Every structure is written in C-alpha cells, then in structure tokens.
Amino acid sequence: MAGLAQRLHGLRLADDVVYGKDLIGPALRELHTAVKLYREGTPTEEVGSKLLRAIGELAQIAGWGVSDAAEHAEAEDIYRLGMRAAQAAEDGVLSGNVAGSLACQWSNTGRTAGAVGLRAQVRLGARGTRRRDPAQRRP
C-alpha cells in the first residue's frame, strides 16, 4: 500500500508538469493495479478504505488525461468508477472532486445542463457526508 501511495503522489506531482497524454498510460496502470488489489485481495477495513480512496484519486487523474485526449466516453466511465470508490470509502469530498471533473468535461463538451445538475447533486450529497476516520470500525 505504501508503494501505491508513493506512486499516486508522484502522478499528482507529474500532472502539474507533464502533458496529459503522457500520464494516461501510467495512471491507468496504477488504477487497474489498485482495482485488482481491492477486488482480489482481502484487505482489512482500514486498508480497503485507503485502496478505495486511491482508486478515486487515480480515477480523477486518469480520467482527466483520457478526457484531454478527447476519449470522453472512456473518461466518463473512469470518473464514475472514481466516484463509486470514493462513495464506498465514505469520502464525500473526494467524490465531489471527481464528480467536478466529470461536470467540467460535460460542460466543455456541450452537456451544460447535465454539468449543472451534477454539481448541484454533489453539493447536496456533500453536505450530508462527513469524512469517516478509516481507523474507526463500523458497529
């Protein structure tokens, strides 16, 4: 998990200086690795929550690059994966950030009504969501 976290951090930093298309391959590889670890492993609740958050963040990075490459349908699928992962981790802030990226794509591709609706839905959902301490066990 520590290695994945370091690579995720590296991708976040690289996103500021590397052309988006150049990040697609590495971001998608890390995303697929994290999804595979989550689906095929038997993580503890704490590790599972961290993996879900990593999936959400990786989906945002990968989705942005894929969207920038004008692969909008694939980017939307990636963003939706990230939103589901963040929601499963009970991280409303991350879910909202990923949804914001999807709304931005929709706005840029002429789906402004959908973008506005998604933003409003996310804002309403985020109000009722508090970040849960991953160390806290559910009853």
C-alpha positions in Angstrom: 0.0 0.0 0.0 2.9 2.4 0.8 4.3 1.9 -2.7 0.9 2.7 -4.3 0.6 5.8 -2.2 4.1 7.0 -3.3 3.3 6.4 -7.0 -0.1 8.2 -6.6 1.8 11.1 -5.1 4.2 11.1 -8.0 1.4 11.1 -10.5 -0.2 14.1 -8.7 3.1 16.0 -9.0 3.7 15.0 -12.6 0.2 16.2 -13.5 1.4 19.7 -13.0 4.4 19.5 -15.4 3.8 16.6 -17.8 1.5 16.6 -20.8 -1.8 14.9 -20.0 -1.5 12.2 -22.8 1.9 11.2 -21.3 0.3 10.4 -18.0 -2.6 8.3 -19.3 -0.6 5.0 -19.5 1.0 5.2 -16.1 -2.2 6.5 -14.4 -4.3 3.7 -16.0 -1.8 1.1 -15.0 -1.9 2.3 -11.4 -5.7 2.5 -11.5 -6.0 -1.1 -12.8 -3.5 -2.3 -10.2 -5.4 -0.7 -7.3 -8.7 -2.0 -8.5 -7.2 -5.5 -8.8 -5.8 -5.3 -5.3 -9.1 -4.3 -3.9 -11.2 -6.9 -5.8 -8.9 -9.8 -5.5 -7.4 -9.2 -2.1 -8.8 -9.5 1.4 -7.9 -6.1 2.8 -8.8 -5.0 6.3 -11.4 -2.3 6.6 -8.6 0.3 7.0 -6.6 -0.9 4.0 -9.7 -1.3 2.0 -10.7 2.3 2.7 -7.3 3.5 1.7 -7.4 1.5 -1.5 -10.9 2.9 -2.4 -9.6 6.5 -1.9 -6.5 5.7 -4.0 -8.9 4.3 -6.7 -10.9 7.6 -6.5 -7.8 9.8 -6.8 -6.2 7.7 -9.6 -9.5 7.7 -11.5 -9.6 11.5 -11.3 -6.0 11.7 -12.7 -6.6 9.1 -15.4 -10.0 10.5 -16.3 -8.5 14.0 -16.8 -5.9 12.7 -19.1 -8.3 10.5 -21.1 -10.7 13.4 -21.3 -7.9 15.7 -22.5 -7.3 13.1 -25.3 -10.9 13.5 -26.3 -11.9 10.0 -25.3 -14.9 11.3 -23.5 -16.9 8.1 -23.1 -13.9 6.3 -21.6 -13.2 9.2 -19.3 -16.8 9.3 -18.1 -16.5 5.6 -17.2 -13.3 6.2 -15.3 -14.8 9.2 -13.4 -17.8 7.2 -12.5 -15.5 4.4 -11.1 -13.7 7.0 -9.1 -17.0 8.4 -7.7 -18.2 5.0 -6.7 -14.9 4.2 -5.0 -14.9 7.5 -3.1 -18.6 7.0 -2.1 -17.8 3.4 -0.9 -14.9 4.9 1.2 -17.5 7.4 2.6 -15.3 10.3 1.3 -17.8 12.9 0.1 -15.0 15.4 -0.6 -13.2 13.1 -2.9 -16.4 12.0 -4.6 -17.3 15.7 -5.1 -13.9 16.4 -6.6 -14.1 13.5 -9.1 -17.7 14.5 -10.0 -16.5 18.0 -10.5 -14.0 16.7 -13.1 -16.8 14.9 -14.9 -19.0 18.0 -14.7 -16.1 20.0 -16.2 -15.9 17.5 -19.1 -19.6 17.7 -19.6 -19.6 21.5 -19.6 -16.7 21.5 -22.1 -18.5 19.1 -24.5 -21.8 20.9 -24.6 -23.6 19.0 -21.8 -24.0 22.1 -19.6 -27.4 21.2 -18.2 -26.0 17.8 -17.0 -22.9 19.5 -15.6 -25.0 22.0 -13.6 -27.3 19.2 -12.4 -24.3 17.0 -11.3 -22.7 19.9 -9.5 -25.9 20.6 -7.6 -26.4 16.9 -6.8 -22.8 16.6 -5.5 -23.2 19.8 -3.4 -26.3 18.4 -1.7 -24.7 15.0 -1.1 -21.5 16.5 0.3 -23.5 18.5 2.9 -24.7 15.2 4.5 -21.4 13.4 4.3 -18.7 13.7 6.9 -15.3 12.1 6.3 -15.1 9.0 8.4 -12.0 8.1 10.2 -10.8 4.9 8.4 -9.4 3.7 11.7 -12.9 3.7 13.2 -14.7 0.4 12.8 -18.3 0.2 11.9 -20.6 -1.2 14.7 
